[in-house]
Amino acid sequence: MSDETERVRAPNPAGRGAGYPEFLAHAADPGAGEPEADPAAGPGSNGEGTTDVRNVIECLLLARGGPVRLEEMRRVLDVGEAELIATLAALQVEYAGRGLQIQEVAQGYQLCTRPEYAAYVQRLLRVGELEPLTRATLDVLAIVAYRQPVTRAEIDAIRGVQSVHHLVKLEERRLICEVGRRPGPGRPILYGTTEGFLRYFGLKDLSQLPQMGAHEFSTVLAPPRP
């Protein structure tokens, strides 16, 4: 038997048995012989830190399906806040002109569709079948937003009519929730807005609520454009 034959039939390091040609072993496992990535090293260990951070941020925003806070990104990526903010700003510029956008909302960042394409998304998800918020329901929502935490009795006193139906509807839509109980007789429920409220109106936080000015509660909050 020739030396050439012995070399081809020699067992390969991958343990595939005698007679497995080395070039086939490489084709079956193209990563063989390459150093393995160390997950503990974090993004950027391959010399392309900025690209890695950008890609991971996109994955986090997509996977969450809602706002991701900076402190959560810092914990996952193990990078500084300044780098995160700069990378997010670059991504926002990169997404300009696309159907998706990265929006700062609810004290975090969210990957979402642009308002001008909302009709197509609503058609797909059949959102139009949801009963729209009436002016009276928006009135109650505005009172909760500007007076929170607030009780049902206080809302009724401002409006001059019962509001329980609207409170139930707003809770079902996850725009408001119970935030506690007011001390005193009966310990009435206190209502406040939710993160869903901020997302619904595209607000970063409650400080971005429109100024009341001469507005009435029924007109200060305009529903998002369809």
VEXLODO-933256 format. One line per 8 residues: number of its first residue (from 0); their letters; for each residue x, y, z of N, C-alpha, C. Coordinates in steps of 0.001 Angstrom, whole numbers. Layout:
BEGIN
NUM	A	X/Y/Z/X/Y/Z/X/Y/Z ~ ...
This chain:
BEGIN
0	MSDETERV	859/-1195/0/0/0/0/889/1237/0 ~ 543/2220/-821/1396/3402/-957/1202/4338/207 ~ 2154/5249/393/2048/6279/1431/848/7163/1189 ~ 536/7403/-125/-591/8267/-481/-1900/7663/15 ~ -2045/6333/-206/-3270/5662/232/-3388/5677/1731 ~ -2288/5426/2446/-2310/5438/3899/-2706/6804/4433 ~ -2248/7881/3768/-2562/9220/4241/-4045/9511/4097 ~ -4688/9099/2983/-6103/9362/2759/-6962/8555/3707
8	RAPNPAGR	-6522/7291/4012/-7332/6418/4843/-7113/6618/6335 ~ -6170/7478/6697/-5900/7686/8125/-7095/8336/8793 ~ -7426/7930/10044/-8557/8546/10750/-8388/10046/10855 ~ -9483/10804/10668/-9410/12263/10723/-9667/12713/12152 ~ -9244/13918/12491/-9363/14399/13871/-10802/14534/14328 ~ -11751/14693/13385/-13149/14877/13780/-13798/13572/14202 ~ -13061/12449/14079/-13582/11166/14532/-14573/10550/13577 ~ -14470/10823/12264/-15425/10288/11296/-15032/8897/10819
16	GAGYPEFL	-13962/8347/11311/-13571/6989/10946/-12544/6969/9844 ~ -11978/5794/9638/-10919/5652/8641/-11480/5853/7246 ~ -10637/6359/6376/-11000/6501/4977/-11764/7767/4658 ~ -11983/8704/5630/-12734/9937/5365/-11744/10984/4887 ~ -11802/11384/3606/-10808/12338/3080/-10859/13662/3830 ~ -9715/14275/4030/-9624/15516/4796/-10360/16653/4133 ~ -10344/16693/2771/-11015/17821/2116/-12527/17730/2297 ~ -13072/16495/2419/-14501/16350/2687/-14826/16723/4124
24	AHAADPGA	-13921/16429/5020/-14125/16812/6414/-14233/18318/6535 ~ -13402/19044/5783/-13444/20508/5833/-14739/21027/5208 ~ -15194/20359/4122/-16436/20799/3475/-17629/20585/4378 ~ -17618/19487/5157/-18726/19207/6058/-18723/20111/7269 ~ -17551/20621/7630/-17422/21487/8808/-16500/22645/8472 ~ -17003/23622/7702/-16140/24720/7237/-15565/25534/8373 ~ -16160/25474/9563/-15643/26252/10684/-14546/25548/11432 ~ -14194/24310/11004/-13170/23557/11712/-11848/24280/11645
32	GEPEADPA	-11162/24324/12736/-9860/24964/12780/-9920/26438/13063 ~ -11150/27052/13023/-11274/28470/13313/-11536/28665/14799 ~ -11007/29727/15397/-11231/29954/16830/-12691/30235/17107 ~ -13230/29644/18173/-14624/29857/18535/-14806/31215/19181 ~ -15969/31846/18890/-16269/33145/19496/-16572/32949/20976 ~ -16128/33868/21764/-16368/33806/23203/-17559/34680/23533 ~ -18743/34077/23872/-19924/34895/24161/-19687/35858/25301 ~ -18815/35489/26248/-18571/36344/27396/-17820/37607/27015
40	AGPGSNGE	-17199/37587/25809/-16422/38757/25391/-17320/39922/25023 ~ -18611/39640/24739/-19550/40710/24426/-19426/41159/22992 ~ -20338/41993/22516/-20289/42483/21143/-19077/43366/20943 ~ -18547/43280/19716/-17406/44120/19398/-16084/43419/19565 ~ -16059/42173/20076/-14802/41489/20293/-14152/41073/18989 ~ -14903/41158/17861/-14329/40784/16573/-13776/41993/15831 ~ -13669/43127/16514/-13110/44307/15864/-14152/45143/15157 ~ -15425/44724/15188/-16491/45486/14548/-17539/45848/15596
48	GTTDVRNV	-17081/46486/16655/-17939/46775/17797/-19183/47545/17422 ~ -19042/48602/16624/-20182/49439/16302/-21244/48635/15559 ~ -20812/47837/14563/-21755/47020/13807/-22444/46021/14708 ~ -21683/45373/15583/-22268/44390/16486/-23313/45029/17395 ~ -22987/46162/17973/-23921/46829/18878/-25186/47218/18130 ~ -25048/47747/16936/-26212/48128/16135/-27094/46909/15856 ~ -26456/45810/15463/-27220/44611/15134/-27930/44037/16353 ~ -27250/44033/17492/-27864/43498/18707/-29028/44375/19141
56	IECLLLAR	-28872/45697/19045/-29964/46604/19410/-31189/46325/18548 ~ -30986/46140/17248/-32115/45823/16368/-32797/44533/16807 ~ -31999/43526/17176/-32569/42251/17639/-33379/42448/18913 ~ -32857/43236/19842/-33563/43457/21102/-34889/44173/20884 ~ -34876/45185/20024/-36100/45945/19759/-37147/45069/19070 ~ -36694/44231/18146/-37623/43355/17441/-38183/42290/18378 ~ -37305/41695/19198/-37737/40609/20085/-38694/41104/21162 ~ -38462/42307/21685/-39311/42822/22750/-40708/43149/22236
64	GGPVRLEE	-40803/43718/21044/-42110/44106/20524/-42694/45298/21242 ~ -41903/46001/22014/-42322/47170/22775/-41085/47934/23193 ~ -41253/48954/24013/-40101/49776/24408/-39060/48990/25200 ~ -37797/49220/24872/-36670/48662/25619/-35913/49832/26241 ~ -35718/49798/27539/-35069/50897/28230/-33552/50807/28085 ~ -32905/51986/28220/-31450/52028/28088/-30761/51128/29100 ~ -31276/51099/30337/-30625/50272/31350/-30709/48791/31001 ~ -31780/48391/30302/-31878/47002/29863/-30851/46713/28772
72	MRRVLDVG	-30674/47640/27844/-29675/47456/26788/-28272/47412/27377 ~ -28014/48272/28347/-26694/48283/28985/-26409/46952/29660 ~ -27427/46396/30313/-27236/45116/31006/-26941/43999/30019 ~ -27619/44013/28875/-27441/42949/27891/-26135/43107/27114 ~ -25842/44351/26716/-24706/44601/25837/-23402/44886/26575 ~ -23522/45353/27830/-22341/45704/28614/-21522/46802/27924 ~ -22230/47838/27445/-21576/49009/26865/-22118/50252/27558 ~ -21438/51372/27379/-21816/52608/28044/-23069/53241/27463
80	EAELIATL	-23729/54070/28276/-24957/54725/27848/-24714/55665/26682 ~ -23564/56366/26700/-23268/57309/25623/-23169/56590/24281 ~ -22534/55419/24270/-22426/54650/23022/-23792/54163/22559 ~ -24628/53745/23511/-25971/53289/23155/-26791/54412/22526 ~ -26759/55589/23155/-27536/56723/22640/-27049/57111/21252 ~ -25724/57130/21060/-25166/57483/19755/-25555/56451/18693 ~ -25523/55177/19071/-25881/54118/18127/-27358/54179/17776 ~ -28213/54431/18761/-29648/54554/18500/-29944/55739/17592
88	AALQVEYA	-29230/56845/17819/-29422/58016/16957/-29012/57702/15524 ~ -27916/56955/15363/-27474/56567/14024/-28488/55645/13363 ~ -29065/54735/14138/-30076/53841/13591/-31337/54605/13183 ~ -31703/55622/13970/-32878/56418/13616/-32668/57113/12278 ~ -31457/57606/12039/-31140/58233/10747/-31169/57184/9639 ~ -30613/56007/9932/-30560/54938/8940/-31961/54479/8529 ~ -32901/54501/9482/-34255/54057/9196/-35103/55137/8525 ~ -34588/56327/8379/-35348/57401/7737/-35729/56987/6316
96	GRGLQIQE	-36969/57188/5956/-37427/56837/4620/-37897/55401/4487 ~ -37820/54627/5562/-38294/53245/5528/-39685/53141/6159 ~ -40255/51963/6070/-41560/51752/6662/-41504/51610/8168 ~ -40328/51280/8704/-40138/51147/10141/-39374/52343/10684 ~ -39527/52588/11967/-38789/53649/12624/-38437/53212/14036 ~ -37391/53820/14592/-37051/53605/15989/-37477/54850/16734 ~ -38471/54670/17599/-39111/55798/18272/-38801/55753/19758 ~ -38504/56919/20323/-38294/57022/21767/-39662/57226/22409
104	VAQGYQLC	-40107/56239/23157/-41458/56270/23713/-41489/55474/25007 ~ -42341/55909/25947/-42535/55196/27219/-41206/54937/27925 ~ -40335/55940/27941/-39048/55877/28621/-38146/54778/28060 ~ -38325/54472/26797/-37480/53475/26145/-37476/53714/24648 ~ -36949/52748/23917/-36901/52827/22464/-37662/51650/21884 ~ -38403/51917/20808/-39268/50899/20236/-39140/50895/18719 ~ -39088/49692/18146/-39131/49534/16699/-40590/49412/16297 ~ -41068/50330/15474/-42486/50336/15135/-42689/50831/13707
112	TRPEYAAY	-43910/50701/13230/-44244/51149/11882/-44489/52660/11881 ~ -44344/53252/10726/-44584/54692/10603/-46085/54977/10470 ~ -46530/56113/11024/-47973/56428/11014/-48583/56459/9617 ~ -47790/56860/8622/-48369/56978/7279/-48738/55627/6662 ~ -48245/54536/7269/-48578/53207/6761/-49516/52458/7708 ~ -50079/53187/8669/-50918/52553/9683/-52140/51868/9075 ~ -52712/52454/8033/-53931/51888/7444/-53689/50482/6925 ~ -52505/50238/6350/-52208/48914/5816/-52027/47899/6949
120	VQRLLRVG	-51364/48333/8018/-51168/47449/9168/-52501/47135/9831 ~ -53346/48144/9955/-54659/47943/10555/-55503/46996/9719 ~ -55349/47096/8395/-56105/46201/7514/-55663/44754/7717 ~ -54366/44553/7892/-53846/43204/8130/-54321/42658/9475 ~ -54208/43494/10504/-54546/43053/11861/-56017/43222/12189 ~ -56774/43786/11249/-58216/44017/11431/-58477/44885/12659 ~ -57601/45876/12845/-57737/46771/13991/-58999/47605/13881 ~ -59440/47867/12654/-60623/48689/12455/-61871/48108/13091
128	ELEPLTRA	-61808/46803/13433/-62970/46178/14050/-63109/46560/15513 ~ -62038/47115/16120/-62133/47578/17500/-63007/48827/17560 ~ -63814/48895/18574/-64655/50074/18742/-63781/51280/19056 ~ -63867/52359/18288/-63023/53529/18558/-63393/54185/19879 ~ -62442/54891/20451/-62701/55610/21696/-63606/56803/21409 ~ -64685/56904/22144/-65609/58017/21961/-65029/59266/22626 ~ -65656/60390/22319/-65210/61649/22928/-65365/61599/24455 ~ -66434/60966/24926/-66636/60862/26367/-65559/59994/27014
136	TLDVLAIV	-65161/58913/26332/-64112/58047/26868/-62770/58767/26874 ~ -62501/59529/25825/-61277/60336/25793/-61289/61391/26892 ~ -62474/61898/27198/-62636/62873/28282/-62178/62256/29604 ~ -62660/61048/29880/-62269/60347/31109/-60768/60048/31098 ~ -60255/59608/29963/-58829/59291/29853/-57972/60520/30130 ~ -58396/61666/29616/-57639/62899/29840/-57641/63283/31319 ~ -58772/63105/31982/-58843/63431/33406/-57884/62542/34190 ~ -57854/61249/33857/-56924/60332/34530/-55483/60756/34259
144	AYRQPVTR	-55198/61094/33007/-53826/61444/32634/-53325/62694/33361 ~ -54178/63705/33485/-53741/64984/34051/-53948/65067/35564 ~ -54808/64242/36123/-55091/64331/37559/-54594/63102/38331 ~ -53953/62167/37673/-53573/60919/38338/-52606/61148/39508 ~ -52748/60311/40550/-53758/59272/40724/-55092/59883/41117 ~ -56176/59344/40565/-57486/59940/40748/-58524/58841/40954 ~ -59538/59123/41751/-60592/58135/42015/-61757/58325/41040 ~ -62626/57318/40985/-63788/57413/40120/-64707/58548/40576
152	AEIDAIRG	-64848/58721/41881/-65711/59786/42383/-65192/61156/41961 ~ -63888/61325/41976/-63303/62606/41557/-63515/62838/40067 ~ -63409/61770/39270/-63669/61888/37830/-65133/62259/37596 ~ -66032/61584/38312/-67467/61875/38163/-67776/63319/38549 ~ -67097/63820/39605/-67343/65189/40053/-66908/66194/39000 ~ -65804/65916/38309/-65325/66828/37264/-66269/66816/36063 ~ -66734/65625/35682/-67574/65496/34491/-69049/65780/34775 ~ -69476/65542/36011/-70881/65737/36340/-71768/64575/35971
160	VQSVHHLV	-71171/63458/35507/-71926/62257/35151/-71110/61038/35563 ~ -71774/59863/35546/-71092/58623/35886/-70040/58264/34821 ~ -68933/57695/35272/-67832/57379/34352/-67420/55916/34381 ~ -68139/55074/35126/-67708/53697/35321/-67582/52944/34003 ~ -68520/53158/33070/-68465/52464/31780/-67191/52808/31028 ~ -66820/54059/31045/-65627/54491/30320/-64355/53976/31004 ~ -64350/53929/32328/-63194/53401/33046/-62980/51927/32712 ~ -64066/51178/32653/-63962/49760/32295/-63395/49600/30891
168	KLEERRLI	-63893/50404/29956/-63417/50336/28571/-61925/50681/28484 ~ -61508/51691/29210/-60103/52102/29184/-59205/51050/29827 ~ -59700/50390/30853/-58922/49296/31452/-58818/48122/30488 ~ -59894/47825/29781/-59860/46737/28796/-58855/47027/27691 ~ -58728/48302/27323/-57765/48688/26286/-56362/48890/26855 ~ -56218/48686/28149/-54926/48789/28844/-54311/50180/28726 ~ -55174/51184/28730/-54704/52567/28718/-54631/53135/30129 ~ -55400/52574/31052/-55336/52966/32459/-55313/51700/33304
176	CEVGRRPG	-54958/51847/34580/-54956/50705/35485/-55090/51214/36918 ~ -55365/50303/37825/-55398/50641/39243/-53962/50828/39728 ~ -53720/51934/40413/-52369/52216/40898/-52293/52240/42424 ~ -53423/52009/43080/-53413/52011/44538/-54792/52298/45101 ~ -54814/52605/46388/-56064/52939/47088/-55849/54228/47874 ~ -56862/55091/47854/-56766/56320/48633/-57153/56017/50090 ~ -56321/56446/51042/-56671/56224/52449/-57981/56929/52801 ~ -58763/56286/53644/-60017/56890/54061/-61164/55904/53956
184	PGRPILYG	-62365/56371/54203/-63541/55498/54163/-63692/54802/52807 ~ -63812/53484/52845/-64019/52719/51618/-62768/52482/50809 ~ -61682/53215/51111/-60410/53088/50381/-60663/52969/48873 ~ -61139/54055/48239/-61474/53990/46816/-60238/53732/45946 ~ -60490/53097/44807/-59418/52780/43855/-58873/54055/43226 ~ -57562/54112/43095/-56885/55197/42386/-56500/54708/40990 ~ -56757/55541/39999/-56443/55193/38612/-55284/56033/38091 ~ -54492/55420/37215/-53407/56116/36547/-53232/55547/35150
192	TTEGFLRY	-52433/56212/34346/-52195/55743/32976/-51124/54656/32974 ~ -51055/53936/31878/-50133/52817/31728/-49064/53129/30688 ~ -48126/52191/30543/-47142/52305/29462/-47841/52234/28118 ~ -48934/51449/28063/-49708/51378/26822/-50287/52726/26424 ~ -50633/53554/27407/-51121/54909/27129/-50040/55726/26433 ~ -48811/55650/26958/-47706/56387/26343/-47468/55907/24916 ~ -47520/54616/24716/-47306/54058/23377/-48439/54462/22431 ~ -49653/54460/22929/-50815/54794/22103/-50722/56216/21558
200	FGLKDLSQ	-50241/57130/22403/-50138/58529/21987/-48731/58922/21555 ~ -47798/57969/21533/-46444/58249/21067/-45674/59198/21963 ~ -45849/59059/23285/-45198/59956/24243/-44003/59269/24895 ~ -42945/60024/25097/-41775/59497/25794/-42100/59279/27269 ~ -42755/60251/27872/-43210/60155/29256/-44335/61164/29447 ~ -44857/61244/30679/-46012/62118/30925/-45683/63598/30794 ~ -44403/63944/30876/-44032/65358/30720/-44315/65868/29308 ~ -44520/64959/28361/-44806/65363/26982/-46302/65524/26711
208	LPQMGAHE	-47123/65377/27745/-48553/65638/27557/-48757/67093/27105 ~ -49704/67336/26215/-49976/68725/25799/-50381/69571/26999 ~ -50001/70839/26947/-50407/71759/28005/-51918/71973/27932 ~ -52537/71998/29099/-53985/72179/29137/-54403/73523/28556 ~ -53771/74608/29019/-54127/75929/28521/-55620/76176/28631 ~ -56206/76574/27506/-57648/76831/27474/-58440/75601/27051 ~ -57728/74470/26884/-58411/73255/26435/-59335/72710/27517 ~ -60344/71992/27083/-61149/71189/27982/-60599/69764/27951
216	FSTVLAPP	-60920/68984/28984/-60432/67615/29034/-60848/66824/27797 ~ -62038/67117/27282/-62568/66346/26155/-61832/66617/24850 ~ -61021/67661/24785/-60354/68008/23531/-58837/68031/23625 ~ -58274/67944/24847/-56836/68082/24976/-56087/66868/24426 ~ -56694/65684/24525/-56055/64473/23985/-56678/64119/22656 ~ -55897/64201/21594/-56386/63810/20281/-55953/62373/20016 ~ -56867/61506/19570/-56475/60131/19265/-55475/60097/18129 ~ -54605/59064/18080/-53622/58974/16993/-54292/58929/15634
224	RP	-53566/59412/14646/-54099/59370/13285/-54270/57910/12843 ~ -55336/57587/12119/-55529/56209/11638/-54530/55879/10555
